[in-house]
């Protein structure tokens, strides 16, 4: 049986590009909520830029800490519409990714990178318009010495990503939509956006408060929350 060390999988299944674009338009928070509050990466993975919202088919990399050899190997497997996801076998914030990698990936139509490692050349990445989400910004260099794998399942800050899953990333963070849940997530996200649009209109017009629109007053009562005047409150504290 082949393990996950020293493997480059070349023929991964990819989702429908139009569906990937739909998920990008929804953004991270809506996709996460539409999946039942699943699929979200930990808050340590943060954008190095502002205003970018992307989604792509995941090409995954499992590297050893302080080693970016397998990112070099992964570039060959990337296609237009992909998004690179890099994780390491143990924690590492070394600057494993920079502008030269971004140049090669951008030429192949890759939409960005999500990595548990550090990134560097931040000013260049921003000027290039190549979005990155990482656990750190760190100039520390890396070596190219140890075999890892490309296109195997990886875990990036609690987010399980399988090759071909859709990774959505924006200013709110990163989430992963499993490839077999893409259509269901789109349907749920559509319904959620329609509901939020109605809520937004109600709140914007002043017609309703969220307490009433969401039926939360009975819950407050059930939980024993009491309404009182300032004088009643002061008397209650005495």
LINRA-V704380 format. One record per residue. PHI is phi as a letter, one per 40 degrees, with the letter a starting at -180 (* if undefined). Layout:
phi={PHI | PHI}
This chain:
phi={* | c | c | c | b | g | b | b | c | b | b | c | c | b | c | c | d | c | c | c | c | c | c | c | c | c | g | c | c | c | c | d | c | c | c | g | g | b | g | c | c | c | c | c | c | b | c | c | b | b | g | c | b | b | a | a | c | c | b | b | b | b | b | c | c | g | b | b | d | c | c | d | c | c | d | c | c | c | b | d | g | c | b | c | b | b | b | b | c | a | d | a | b | c | c | c | b | a | c | c | d | c | c | c | c | c | c | c | g | c | c | i | b | b | a | c | c | c | b | b | g | c | c | c | c | c | c | c | g | b | c | a | b | a | c | a | b | a | c | d | c | b | b | b | b | b | c | b | a | b | g | b | c | b | b | b | f | g | c | c | b | b | d | g | c | c | b | b | a | a | c | c | h | a | a | b | b | d | d | c | b | c | c | c | c | c | c | c | c | d | c | c | c | c | c | c | c | c | c | c | c | c | c | c | c | g | c | a | c | c | d | c | c | c | g | c | c | d | c | d | c | c | c | g | c | b | c | a | c | d | c | c | c | c | c | c | c | c}
